[in-house]
Amino acid sequence: SKEAYRTMAAKERVGLVVSIKMDKTVVVAGESRVQHPKYGKIMVRTKRYKVHDEENSCKEGDRVRISETRPMSRHKRWTVAEILSSADI
């Protein structure tokens, strides 16, 4: 019998561009707020993603939405979906 396969939706994150030093790649920092397991205090955890930016259109300080994609290189598994707000320089 044939099994019905569901296509999984790509994961999406929102973060801040912190580095544009590579060609067609930006580093995006995503923040998450987690509660300390023992003390209950809310902590801010930061994770950095290497993100594919085909047109080199992102600038440092931009707020971007990134989506999961196929592996582009050893560390790059995300691509820029849209630039939500531009950095005012």
C-alpha positions in Angstrom: 0.0 0.0 0.0 1.1 3.5 -0.7 1.9 5.7 2.2 1.0 9.4 2.1 4.1 11.5 2.7 3.6 15.0 4.2 5.9 17.7 3.0 7.4 19.5 6.0 7.3 23.3 6.0 10.7 24.9 6.1 11.7 26.3 9.5 11.8 30.1 9.7 13.7 32.4 12.1 14.0 36.1 12.6 17.4 37.6 13.5 19.8 40.5 13.2 22.7 40.5 10.6 25.9 40.7 12.6 28.5 40.1 9.8 28.7 40.6 6.1 32.4 39.8 5.6 31.9 36.8 3.4 30.8 36.7 -0.3 27.1 35.7 -0.6 27.0 34.7 3.1 25.9 36.7 6.1 25.9 35.8 9.8 22.6 36.2 11.5 22.2 36.2 15.3 18.9 34.8 16.5 17.8 35.4 20.1 15.6 33.1 22.2 14.4 33.7 25.7 14.6 30.6 28.0 13.9 30.1 31.6 16.7 29.0 33.9 15.9 25.4 35.0 16.6 26.0 38.7 16.2 29.7 39.4 13.5 30.6 37.0 15.1 33.8 35.7 14.6 34.5 32.0 17.9 34.4 30.1 18.6 35.5 26.5 20.4 32.8 24.4 22.0 33.8 21.1 22.6 31.4 18.2 24.5 32.4 15.1 23.4 31.1 11.7 25.5 31.3 8.5 22.9 32.3 5.9 23.0 32.4 2.1 22.5 35.9 0.6 22.7 35.5 -3.2 22.6 39.2 -4.1 24.7 40.4 -1.2 21.8 42.7 -0.4 22.0 42.5 3.4 23.8 45.1 5.5 25.0 44.8 9.1 22.2 45.7 11.5 19.4 44.6 9.1 16.5 42.5 10.6 15.9 39.5 8.4 13.7 36.5 8.1 15.7 33.3 7.2 14.3 29.9 6.1 15.9 26.5 6.2 17.1 25.1 3.0 19.4 22.3 1.6 23.0 22.4 2.8 24.9 25.0 0.7 28.2 24.3 2.4 29.6 22.7 5.6 27.9 25.2 7.9 25.4 27.0 5.6 21.8 25.6 5.8 19.7 28.8 5.8 18.8 31.4 3.2 17.5 35.0 3.5 13.8 34.9 2.9 13.2 38.7 3.2 14.7 41.8 4.8 12.2 43.0 7.4 13.9 46.3 8.3 17.0 48.0 7.0 19.8 49.3 9.2 19.8 53.1 9.5 23.4 54.1 9.0 
